Amino acid sequence: MESGKVKIGEDVDLVGYNKKIVKTTITGIETFRKQMETAQAGDNVGLLLRSLQRDDVFRGTLKKTIM
């Protein structure tokens, strides 16, 4: 993560290579095969996202928090 904080259960928008914005929810946060409750700027994490497949997200896809 480059900036901000996220936590499990947070609603996010994914903005990337395709023109549409995908709305989803964070169902899990992992780092080096360990479960985390929150992540902050500087953490190297994997986000588990509700109702998305591996092919729906690409490296470089941006996550933005819904306010």
C-alpha positions as CSV (number, residue, x, y, z in Angstrom):
1,M,0.0,0.0,0.0
2,E,1.2,3.5,-0.8
3,S,-1.1,5.6,1.3
4,G,-3.9,5.4,3.7
5,K,-5.4,2.6,5.8
6,V,-7.8,-0.3,5.2
7,K,-9.6,-2.7,7.4
8,I,-11.7,-5.9,6.9
9,G,-15.3,-5.1,6.0
10,E,-14.5,-1.8,4.3
11,D,-16.2,-1.0,1.0
12,V,-13.8,0.1,-1.8
13,D,-13.8,1.0,-5.5
14,L,-11.3,-0.5,-7.8
15,V,-10.1,1.7,-10.6
16,G,-7.8,0.4,-13.3
17,Y,-7.2,-0.6,-16.9
18,N,-10.9,-1.0,-17.9
19,K,-13.2,2.0,-18.0
20,K,-15.7,0.8,-15.4
21,I,-15.3,1.2,-11.6
22,V,-15.8,-2.1,-9.7
23,K,-17.3,-1.8,-6.2
24,T,-16.4,-4.5,-3.7
25,T,-15.7,-5.3,0.0
26,I,-12.5,-6.3,1.6
27,T,-13.0,-9.7,3.2
28,G,-9.5,-10.4,4.3
29,I,-6.0,-8.9,4.5
30,E,-2.9,-11.1,4.4
31,T,0.9,-10.5,4.5
32,F,3.4,-13.3,4.2
33,R,0.6,-15.9,4.8
34,K,-0.5,-14.2,8.1
35,Q,-4.0,-12.7,8.6
36,M,-4.2,-9.1,9.6
37,E,-7.1,-6.9,10.7
38,T,-5.8,-3.7,9.2
39,A,-3.1,-2.5,6.8
40,Q,-1.5,0.9,6.5
41,A,0.8,2.7,4.2
42,G,4.1,0.9,3.7
43,D,2.7,-2.6,4.2
44,N,3.1,-5.3,1.5
45,V,-0.3,-6.9,1.6
46,G,-2.8,-9.0,-0.4
47,L,-6.4,-8.0,-0.2
48,L,-9.1,-10.6,-0.4
49,L,-12.1,-9.1,-2.3
50,R,-15.7,-10.2,-2.3
51,S,-17.1,-11.5,-5.6
52,L,-14.1,-11.0,-7.8
53,Q,-12.0,-13.5,-9.7
54,R,-8.3,-13.4,-10.2
55,D,-8.6,-12.3,-13.8
56,D,-10.8,-9.2,-12.7
57,V,-7.9,-7.4,-11.1
58,F,-4.4,-6.6,-12.5
59,R,-1.2,-5.4,-11.0
60,G,-1.4,-1.7,-10.8
61,T,-5.1,-1.6,-10.2
62,L,-5.9,1.3,-7.7
63,K,-8.1,0.9,-4.6
64,K,-10.0,3.9,-3.4
65,T,-12.1,4.0,-0.2
66,I,-15.7,5.0,-0.6
67,M,-16.4,8.0,1.6
